[in-house]
């Protein structure tokens, strides 16, 4: 289910095997659903007092309804309660909507990772101080 949603939102996307590997190796997912239908998720992994947001996805039919914001709020609240002080992420430089979303949520841009993605795209790195 997560892989199907990820594939609809990203190219290249993570397949089911990659998702399962992440989940079996310390990642966790927060899932948004409506009437039993999954409409979004946020996946992260934490170590000590730091965490990395691996992906946040909202189904195309549910975009612009605040689902991504609710996922982000819930994720940050859970991380704070778990003693995490800093949340990091990478986002494709060309994903302008994603960059605006993270900046709106208080993330600070740290730098660029050249050719970060398999397709050669660069990634912007972001940091958010929690608490």
N, C-alpha and C positions, 0 to 999 in steps of 0.2 A: 504494500500500500504506500509506504513512504517513497519507495523508488519510483512508483508510477507518478506520484505528485511531483517528485524532483525532476523527472524526465520532462514533464509538461512545462516546467518553469525554467530549466537550465539546459544549455548545450555547451560542452558535453555534460552529461548528467551521471550521477552515481547509479549503478545498477543494484539489484536486490542483494547480490553477494557483497558488494561494497558497504551497503547499509548494514547488513547483518554483521559484517566484520567490525564496523565502528561500534555497534551496540554491544557486541560481545567483548569489546576491548575498552570499556569504560565510558563510552558515550551514552547519553540518555536523550530521549525525545519527549517533548511536551506536545500533545496533540490537541488541536481544536476540532470539535465536532458540533454538528447541529442536527438534531433529530436522528442521531446514530450514524450520520454521514460525516466522514473525516473531511475537513475543509482547509486544514493547514497544520503545520508543525514547525517547531523550532528544535534543532538538535545541537547539543553542546557536550563538552567534556571538561572536567575540572581536575586540577591537581593542586594540592595545598591551598593557597589563598588566591589562585588565579584560575580563570576559565577561558575557554575559547568557544565562541559561537561558530559552529560548523556550517549551519544552513538555517535559513528561515524561509518557509514557503507558504503561500496562500493560493488556493485554487483560483483559476482565472475567473470563475463565476462569482467568487466571493471577495474579489479585490475591492479596495476603497470602501470597506465597511467596518474598518477598525480591527479586523482579526489579527493582522500583523502586530498592531500596537498592543493588543491584549496578550498575545504570545510574548512579546518583548517585556511587558510589565510583569507578567507572571514569572518568566525566566529570571529576570533581575531580582525580584522579590525572593524567589527560592534560593538564588545564589547568595544573596545577602544573609539570609537566615542560616545558610550553611557555612558562613564565615569567609566567603570569597570576597576579596577586595577589588579585583580588577578583571574586566572582561575584555578580551581581544577578539578581533575578527579580520578577515580579508574579504574584500569585495572587488569584483571586476571593475576596472577603471571606467569602462564604458557603461556600467550600470548606474546611470545618473540618478534614477529614482531610488535605488538602494543607498547610494551615498547620501542623498538628501534625507532619507529616512533615518539613517544612523546619526547624522549630524543633528537632526531634529531631536533625537533621543539623547543628546549630550556626549556622543562619541567625539573624540579628537583624532584628527588624521595624524598619523605618525610618519608615514613614508610610502614608498612604492616598492613592490617586488616585481622586477622585470621578468617577463615571460613566465609568470607564475602558473598559469593554467595550461592544460595540455594543448589547447589550440593556439598558444603563444600570447594570449592576452596578458596584460599587466594587472596586478592587484594593488589596490589601495589598502594599507593597513590602518586599523583604527583601534583605539583604546578608550575604555570607559571606567572611571573610578566609581565604585559602588559604595553605598553607605554614606 
